């Protein structure tokens, strides 16, 4: 079966959830990095993503967070970039599209403090 993207915004908890999970996907685990939760299938692919404090994040990018309650489309892509990853969110509210990044920096060995 083809993967179908579904989404939901919960204004009470201020969380945006986007899923690309198919019926055949078997979930293997989750990881939280900053204000993002990623769910992985057995093949190591991200199938679901959850943005915590979504309205606050949009507000920090000068995007009106009211779009979250009127979404008619949501999707994401993840790209490896230098020492980390960038998640690109694509949202549609009414006739307007919004594309914005969420960067995750993975510290290099030199940047990780070692306690003695």
C-alpha positions in Angstrom: 0.0 0.0 0.0 1.2 3.5 -0.8 2.2 5.8 2.1 -0.4 8.5 2.8 0.5 11.6 4.6 -1.8 12.5 7.4 -1.5 15.4 9.9 -3.1 16.8 13.0 -2.6 19.9 15.1 -3.6 19.8 18.8 -4.0 23.3 20.0 -4.3 22.2 23.7 -0.8 20.7 23.8 0.5 22.9 20.9 1.8 19.9 18.9 1.9 19.3 15.2 1.9 15.7 14.2 2.7 14.5 10.6 2.6 10.9 9.6 3.8 9.1 6.5 3.4 5.6 8.0 2.0 2.9 5.7 0.0 -0.1 6.8 3.1 -2.3 6.2 5.5 -0.1 8.3 6.6 -1.7 11.6 7.7 0.9 14.1 11.1 0.4 15.6 11.6 3.3 17.9 11.4 7.0 18.6 13.9 9.8 19.5 13.3 13.3 20.8 15.8 15.9 19.7 15.1 19.4 21.1 11.4 20.0 20.4 11.0 17.3 17.7 10.0 13.7 18.1 10.9 11.3 15.2 9.4 7.8 14.8 11.4 5.3 12.8 10.3 2.1 11.0 12.4 -1.1 10.9 14.2 0.2 7.8 15.4 3.2 9.7 13.2 5.7 7.8 11.4 8.5 9.6 7.7 7.8 9.3 6.2 10.2 11.8 7.3 13.6 13.1 5.9 15.7 16.0 6.8 19.3 16.5 6.4 20.3 20.1 5.4 24.0 20.9 4.6 24.4 17.2 2.9 27.8 17.5 5.9 29.2 19.5 8.3 28.0 16.8 6.2 29.5 14.0 6.0 32.7 15.9 9.8 32.8 16.2 10.0 32.6 12.4 7.4 35.5 12.0 4.8 33.1 10.7 1.3 33.6 12.2 0.7 30.5 14.3 -3.1 30.7 13.6 -2.4 28.8 10.4 -2.0 25.7 12.5 -5.7 25.5 13.3 -6.6 25.9 9.6 -4.3 23.4 7.9 -5.4 21.6 4.9 -2.0 20.0 4.0 1.2 19.2 5.9 4.3 17.3 4.9 8.1 17.1 5.7 11.4 16.2 4.3 14.7 15.5 6.1 18.1 16.2 4.7 21.6 15.6 6.0 23.5 18.9 6.2 27.1 19.3 7.5 27.1 18.3 11.2 23.4 17.6 11.5 20.1 17.5 9.7 17.5 20.0 8.5 13.8 19.1 8.6 11.8 21.1 6.1 8.1 21.5 7.0 5.7 22.3 4.3 2.2 23.5 5.4 -0.8 24.7 3.5 -3.4 26.9 5.2 -6.2 28.1 2.9 -4.4 29.0 -0.4 -1.1 29.9 1.3 2.0 27.6 1.4 4.5 27.9 4.2 7.9 26.2 4.0 10.3 26.5 6.9 13.3 24.7 8.4 14.1 23.1 11.7 17.8 22.5 12.1 19.3 19.8 14.3 23.0 20.3 15.0 25.0 17.2 16.0 28.0 18.2 18.0 31.4 17.0 16.8 33.6 15.1 19.2 35.6 18.3 19.9 32.4 20.1 20.9 31.2 17.6 23.4 32.5 18.4 27.0 34.0 15.5 28.8 33.5 15.4 32.5 36.6 14.3 34.5 
